[in-house]
Amino acid sequence: MKRTQLDKIKELLSRGVEKVVVKKHLEQALKSGKKLRVKFGIDPTGSKIHLGRAVPLWKLRVFQELGHQVVLIIGDFTAQIGDASDKQAMRRTLSEKEVKENMKDYIKQISRILEMDKVELHYNSEWLGRLKAKDLLALAMKFTAQQMIQRRNFKERWDRGKPIGLHELDYPLLQGYDSVAVKADVEIGGFDQLFNLEIGREVQRIFGQPPQDIMLFQMLPGLDGRKMSTSWGNVITIVDRPNQIYGKVMSMRDEMILEYFKLATRLPLKEIKKIERDLKSRKLHPKEAKSRLAREIVSLYYGEKAAEKAEKEFEKVFKEKKLPAKIPTFKLSEKEMSLLDVLSKTKLVASKSEAKRLILQKGVKINGEVQKDWQKVLEIKEGIIIQVGKRRFVKIKT
């Protein structure tokens, strides 16, 4: 095997990897030249793929480059149940209609990372939709309630008296059945998926299949330092505009820079090590490192020209205090509206409560003037420019 191939395998098994089960077995399989079936399941709980979810997708790309068969499962069935991994309360279940709406552009987004013509694509409703009650009960009989309740977040919810839905206990069994359906050799996922993926190994044994190896990745923190999550809104998505991505990266805390270089870019590890040394020696300022990081991430999804343009735009807006060259417009037919309603309707904020908080924090401007009254009724005029924070703008059309 060529040295470059061995180097790729070494990096595949280490970069951003939290745990491998069973590492020696997987390493031998990778070096053997055998074409492995590498499974990754993604539930369309939101309509946009964020950088945290892109981490395993880029790992799949490396598996592709090494000649392995990527088996991608869109969890259109399991998304209706909801994965309880790392959840401290029962998550809202999604309707079939919501799931279909969320996954409308999924393949288009994933194709920005994977070579889709080489991907074996499945929707798990193909087999889970046909699974009979007696089959699910037969599978459930192989496990105990104690096994499920001992899961860390379930145990915490049990101790606090918070409800645990019976459907949540079934989720790992269904995800494990996915591995049986596609005869997975390897399954990958975030570290919060450890319980589910280990159950998958057991389900495969029950059905007489050799248990899959598992590769788990470090969790990419969201912009607020918590796990990046669509439901928390602390995300950078791969379909955000270049200016949005660049601005969001520049706003993150300095201590997250190296994690993002390692997990959200394809920059060689040697270069990342050099950035780490230069940051420690103060040869490199964190702001310069974030500029490099922002360019790398934008380039990954939009190309180098778009990254250069986003950088110039950022410098124009933030250094020279000028308005962006292009400001999105939003049409309002009303003559008057409360400021909270305007901010919410134009999608500058996620909710009216967030709008109120930002106004009180002096984070909202109209035509450059800071707004202090959250109860203000705004006269709607053509060309009003509303700014939220440092990077969200909208121009009103009437």
RACOR-V623970 format. One record per helix or strand of 3 or more residues. SS is the DSSP state (alpha for helix, beta for strand). FROM is the first residue (numbers start at 0). TO is the last residue. If there is no record, write none. Layout:
ss	from	to
SS	FROM	TO
SS	FROM	TO
This chain:
ss	from	to
alpha	2	13
beta	16	20
alpha	22	31
beta	36	41
alpha	50	64
beta	68	73
alpha	77	79
alpha	95	101
alpha	105	109
alpha	115	117
beta	119	122
alpha	124	127
alpha	132	139
alpha	144	148
alpha	151	158
alpha	165	181
beta	185	189
alpha	190	205
beta	212	216
alpha	241	250
alpha	253	263
alpha	268	279
alpha	285	301
alpha	303	317
beta	328	330
beta	335	337
alpha	338	344
alpha	351	359
beta	363	365
beta	376	378
beta	384	387
beta	391	396
